[in-house]
């Protein structure tokens, strides 16, 4: 920690420490900034203090968000004023900011989540990005839980099921599942916003489930069986998408790509596989586990294979 005056609030001491590292050249423009969790660990502060520090760093123009890279050290041209201990981390909140609409709130929240993950979406951060006071956001959403629901529903609206489509039930479910998989690849935070035990009451998401139930109509399955099939189908997408989200977040947290991580682990893995205890694992292609598209397609195909057996048996009973 820097030698800043100990009477300075902890979050501002973090800001001054980061500023000093930038000015000394230790942190260069474009370098990845620590996450809020890492800030809390490194400076020994609470997550709330780390969040406040990150907000102040953005206010001072010391860090910026870049899509695909997360939060990085800002270029010198956008660095702003030095925050002082009498200032709040969000000085714009005290002034009347611009009028924003719900659609702007959702678009900004989704952009933050796409770049940095769902954890980075806070009402304070969102207000700062929009240039308004945090309290003004509560005209549009009751809190973060509702915000996340609306974000997820907005994203599902990017892939509204077609009014027409394939007539074959399997082709219809493949179409919908691949559409959801593409959504999760574009918005890696999305699977964390989905609950199967406490489903969100969101019309765009509900339209996907309704379309799945309709695709299975007339096949001899009870509505309960169709609902189980629909939820399991969604779970195939979400389970693989969570693996993708974990990898993206690990890369953002550590700055280490999966390929680099695999290289660092190769020696230890080779030692384990050479001694003959795991002959089948030793024969598996090295990139098989990392092929998430392949894993998704495999899970989708096997689920639909099993569903086809069920549909066939129910159809036989109806004859």
C-alpha positions in Angstrom: 0.0 0.0 0.0 1.2 3.5 -0.7 2.3 6.0 1.9 -0.9 8.0 1.6 -2.2 9.8 4.7 -3.8 7.2 7.0 -6.7 9.6 7.6 -7.6 9.2 3.9 -10.5 6.7 3.4 -9.3 3.2 2.4 -10.8 3.3 -1.0 -9.0 6.5 -1.9 -5.7 5.1 -0.6 -6.2 2.3 -3.1 -6.8 4.8 -5.9 -3.7 6.7 -5.0 -1.6 3.5 -4.9 -2.9 2.6 -8.4 -2.2 6.1 -9.6 1.3 6.0 -8.3 1.9 2.6 -10.0 0.6 4.1 -13.3 2.8 7.2 -13.0 5.9 5.1 -12.2 5.3 3.0 -15.3 4.6 -0.2 -13.4 1.1 -0.3 -14.7 0.9 0.6 -18.4 -2.1 1.5 -20.6 -4.1 -1.5 -21.6 -2.8 -3.7 -18.7 -5.5 -5.7 -17.0 -6.8 -4.2 -13.8 -7.3 -6.4 -10.8 -10.9 -7.5 -10.3 -12.9 -6.3 -7.3 -12.3 -9.6 -5.5 -8.6 -9.3 -6.2 -8.5 -5.7 -5.0 -10.2 -6.8 -1.7 -7.6 -9.5 -1.2 -4.5 -7.5 -2.1 -5.4 -4.5 0.0 -7.1 -6.4 2.8 -10.4 -4.5 2.5 -14.0 -5.5 2.3 -15.6 -6.2 -1.1 -17.7 -3.1 -0.7 -14.6 -0.9 -0.2 -13.0 -2.5 -3.2 -16.1 -1.8 -5.3 -16.0 1.8 -4.1 -12.3 2.0 -5.1 -13.1 0.6 -8.6 -15.8 3.2 -9.0 -13.4 6.0 -8.0 -10.8 4.7 -10.4 -13.3 4.9 -13.2 -14.4 8.4 -12.1 -10.7 9.5 -12.2 -10.3 8.1 -15.6 -7.5 5.7 -14.4 -9.3 2.6 -15.7 -11.7 1.8 -18.5 -13.8 -1.1 -19.7 -13.0 -2.7 -23.0 -15.3 -5.4 -24.4 -13.5 -8.7 -24.4 -10.7 -7.5 -22.1 -12.6 -6.4 -19.0 -11.3 -3.5 -16.9 -7.9 -2.2 -18.0 -5.6 0.7 -17.3 -6.9 3.7 -19.3 -4.9 5.5 -22.0 -3.5 8.9 -20.8 -5.8 10.9 -23.0 -8.9 10.0 -20.9 -7.4 10.2 -17.4 -9.2 12.8 -15.4 -9.0 14.6 -12.1 -7.5 13.3 -8.9 -10.2 12.4 -6.4 -9.9 13.9 -3.0 -11.0 12.7 0.4 -13.9 15.1 0.6 -15.4 13.8 -2.6 -17.8 11.0 -2.9 -16.9 8.2 -5.3 -19.8 9.2 -7.5 -19.8 13.1 -7.6 -22.2 13.0 -10.5 -24.9 11.5 -8.3 -25.4 14.7 -6.4 -26.2 16.6 -9.6 -29.2 16.2 -11.8 -28.1 13.9 -14.5 -29.6 13.2 -17.9 -32.9 11.5 -18.2 -32.5 7.8 -19.0 -35.0 5.2 -20.1 -35.3 1.6 -19.1 -33.9 0.4 -22.5 -30.8 2.4 -21.9 -30.4 1.0 -18.4 -30.7 -2.6 -19.7 -28.4 -2.0 -22.7 -25.7 -0.5 -20.4 -26.1 -3.3 -17.8 -25.8 -5.9 -20.5 -22.7 -4.2 -21.9 -21.0 -4.2 -18.5 -21.9 -7.9 -17.9 -20.6 -8.9 -21.4 -17.3 -7.2 -20.7 -16.8 -8.0 -17.0 -19.3 -10.5 -15.8 -22.6 -10.3 -13.8 -20.7 -9.5 -10.6 -19.6 -6.2 -12.0 -23.2 -5.0 -12.6 -24.1 -2.9 -9.5 -26.6 -0.1 -9.3 -23.7 2.3 -8.4 -21.6 1.2 -11.4 -24.6 1.4 -13.7 -25.5 4.9 -12.5 -21.9 6.0 -13.1 -21.9 4.6 -16.7 -25.1 6.4 -17.4 -24.1 9.6 -15.7 -27.0 9.7 -13.2 -27.5 9.3 -9.5 -28.0 5.7 -8.3 -31.4 6.4 -6.8 -32.7 7.5 -10.2 -32.4 3.9 -11.4 -35.0 2.7 -9.0 -37.6 4.4 -11.2 -36.9 1.6 -13.7 -36.0 -1.4 -11.5 -36.7 -2.5 -8.0 -33.1 -3.7 -7.4 -30.4 -5.9 -8.9 -32.5 -9.1 -8.8 -35.1 -7.5 -11.1 -32.4 -5.9 -13.2 -30.8 -9.3 -13.9 -34.2 -10.8 -14.8 -34.8 -8.0 -17.2 -31.3 -8.3 -18.7 -31.8 -12.0 -19.2 -35.2 -11.5 -20.8 -33.8 -8.7 -23.1 -31.1 -11.1 -24.3 -33.5 -13.9 -24.9 -35.4 -11.4 -27.1 -32.4 -11.5 -29.5 -33.5 -15.0 -30.4 -37.3 -15.0 -30.5 -38.5 -18.5 -31.7 -39.9 -18.2 -35.3 -43.6 -18.3 -35.9 -43.0 -21.0 -38.5 -40.0 -23.4 -38.6 -39.3 -27.1 -39.1 -42.3 -29.4 -38.8 -40.3 -32.2 -37.3 -40.1 -32.0 -33.5 -36.4 -32.9 -33.4 -35.4 -30.3 -35.9 -37.4 -27.7 -34.0 -35.7 -28.5 -30.7 -32.3 -28.5 -32.4 -33.0 -25.1 -33.9 -34.1 -23.6 -30.5 -31.2 -25.2 -28.5 -28.5 -24.0 -31.0 -30.1 -20.5 -30.8 -29.8 -20.5 -27.0 -26.2 -21.8 -27.2 -25.3 -18.9 -29.5 -26.9 -16.5 -27.0 -24.8 -17.9 -24.2 -21.6 -17.6 -26.3 -22.4 -13.9 -26.9 -23.4 -13.3 -23.2 -21.4 -15.6 -21.1 -23.1 -14.4 -17.9 -26.5 -15.5 -19.1 -26.5 -19.1 -17.6 -25.9 -17.6 -14.1 -29.1 -15.6 -14.5 -31.2 -18.7 -15.2 -32.9 -20.8 -12.5 -34.7 -24.0 -13.0 -36.2 -24.2 -9.5 -37.2 -20.6 -9.3 -37.9 -19.8 -12.9 -37.9 -16.1 -14.0 -41.3 -14.7 -15.0 -39.9 -13.2 -18.2 -41.9 -13.2 -21.4 -39.1 -13.7 -23.9 -37.7 -16.6 -21.9 -41.1 -18.1 -21.4 -41.6 -18.0 -25.2 -38.7 -20.4 -25.6 -40.2 -22.9 -23.2 -43.7 -22.5 -24.8 -42.2 -23.2 -28.2 -40.5 -26.3 -26.9 -43.7 -27.6 -25.3 -45.5 -26.9 -28.6 -42.9 -28.8 -30.6 -43.6 -31.9 -28.5 -47.4 -31.6 -28.7 -49.3 -34.5 -30.4 -46.6 -37.1 -29.7 -48.4 -38.9 -26.9 -46.4 -37.3 -24.1 -48.1 -35.9 -21.0 -47.7 -32.2 -20.3 -45.5 -33.1 -17.3 -43.2 -35.2 -19.5 -43.0 -32.4 -22.1 -42.1 -30.0 -19.3 -39.4 -32.3 -18.0 -38.1 -32.7 -21.5 -38.1 -28.9 -22.0 -36.2 -28.2 -18.8 -33.7 -31.0 -19.5 -33.1 -29.6 -22.9 -32.4 -26.1 -21.5 -30.2 -27.7 -18.9 -28.0 -29.2 -21.6 -27.4 -25.7 -23.0 -26.8 -24.1 -19.6 -24.5 -26.8 -18.2 -22.0 -26.4 -21.1 -22.5 -22.6 -21.1 -21.5 -22.5 -17.4 -18.3 -24.3 -18.3 -17.7 -21.6 -20.9 -18.5 -18.8 -18.4 -16.1 -20.3 -15.8 -13.3 -20.4 -18.4 -13.9 -16.8 -19.5 -14.0 -15.5 -15.9 -10.9 -17.5 -15.0 -9.1 -15.9 -17.9 -10.3 -12.4 -16.9 -9.3 -13.0 -13.3 -5.8 -14.4 -14.0 -5.0 -13.1 -17.4 -4.0 -16.6 -18.4 -5.6 -18.2 -21.4 -6.7 -21.8 -21.4 -4.0 -22.7 -23.9 -1.3 -21.1 -21.6 -2.8 -22.8 -18.5 -2.7 -26.1 -20.3 0.9 -25.7 -21.2 1.8 -24.9 -17.6 -0.1 -28.1 -16.5 1.3 -30.3 -19.2 4.3 -31.6 -17.3 2.3 -32.7 -14.3 -0.4 -34.2 -16.5 2.2 -36.1 -18.5 3.7 -37.6 -15.3 0.3 -38.8 -14.2 -0.6 -40.3 -17.6 2.8 -42.0 -18.3 2.7 -44.4 -15.3 0.0 -46.5 -16.9 -2.7 -46.0 -14.2 -5.0 -44.1 -16.7 -4.5 -45.7 -20.1 -7.8 -44.6 -21.5 -7.4 -41.0 -20.4 -3.9 -41.0 -21.9 -5.4 -41.9 -25.3 -8.0 -39.0 -25.3 -7.1 -36.2 -27.7 -5.6 -33.3 -25.8 -8.2 -30.7 -26.9 -11.3 -32.9 -26.3 -12.2 -31.5 -22.9 -11.8 -27.9 -24.2 -14.1 -28.4 -27.2 -17.2 -26.9 -25.7 -19.1 -26.7 -29.1 -18.4 -30.4 -29.5 -19.6 -31.1 -25.9 -22.8 -29.1 -26.5 -23.6 -30.9 -29.8 -22.9 -34.3 -28.1 -25.2 -33.5 -25.2 -27.9 -32.2 -27.4 -27.8 -35.2 -29.7 -27.8 -37.8 -26.8 -30.7 -36.0 -25.1 -32.8 -36.0 -28.3 -31.9 -39.6 -29.0 -33.3 -40.6 -25.6 -36.4 -38.4 -26.1 -36.9 -40.1 -29.5 -37.0 -43.5 -27.7 -39.6 -42.1 -25.3 -41.7 -40.6 -28.1 -41.5 -43.9 -30.0 -42.7 -45.9 -27.0 -45.5 -43.5 -26.3 -46.5 -43.6 -30.0 -46.6 -47.4 -29.9 -48.9 -47.3 -26.9 -51.3 -45.0 -28.7 -51.7 -47.4 -31.7 
